[in-house]
């Protein structure tokens, strides 16, 4: 049973990790529009070097399923609306 589901789990985790990475990039673009290029670069370096975001990005946990839309995209949309 486990070996038949392995490709499906890999696909789901890769899709989730890609969505998380794209949401962080979307957030960094909003940070760049609001605060400038230098701050956006620092934000990307900080986000990439923290342990928990890259490690948990592809895990199928409820908080990481909500991360791309709930945290990153909603925060970036609110930044774009303010500035």
N, C-alpha and C positions, 0 to 999 in steps of 0.2 A: 504494500500500500504506500509506503513512504517514497519508494523510488519513482512511482508514477506521478507524484505530486511535486517532486523536486524541481522540474522545469517551471511549473506554475509558480512556486514560491520564489524562485529566482527572478522570474519576470515581474512579479508583484513588488518585490523588494527593490529591484532596479528602477522600476517606474516610480516608486515612492521616493527613492533617493534622488532621482532626476527632478521630480516635482519639488522636493525640498531645496535642492541646489538652485533651481530656477527661481524659486520664491525669494531666496537670499539675494540673488542677482537683481531681481525686480526691486527688492527693498533697497539695495545699494544704489540703484539708479534714482530712487526717490530721495535718498539721502544726498546724493550728488546734486540733484535739482534744488534741494532745500539748503544745503550747507556747503556745497562746493566739492571739487574733485579730490582735494587732499583728504578731507574727512571721509569721503566714500572709499578711498583706498585704504585708509586706516580701518574702516569698518569691515571691509572684506578680509583684511589680514587678521583682524581680531576674530571674526566669525570662523575663518578657516583654521586658526590655530587653537581654538577652544576644543577641548576633548569631546564634550557631550554632543554637540550638534553634528559633526561629521560621523561620529561613532553610531549615534542612534538614528541618523537620517533614513536609513533603509530598513529599520526594524518596524514590524507591523504591530505597533502598540497604539492604543487610542490617542495618546498625546502626540505621537509622531504622525498619525493619520491626519490630525487636525492642524499640525504645524504649518504646512504650506498655505492653507487658506486662512486659518484662524489667526496665526501670529504674524507671519511675514506679509502676506498680501493685504490683510486689513490694515496693518500698521503703515504700509507703504501708500495705500490709498488715502489714509488719513493725513499722511505727510504731504501728499500731492494736493489735497484739498486745502490745506492750511497755507502752503507757500506757493 
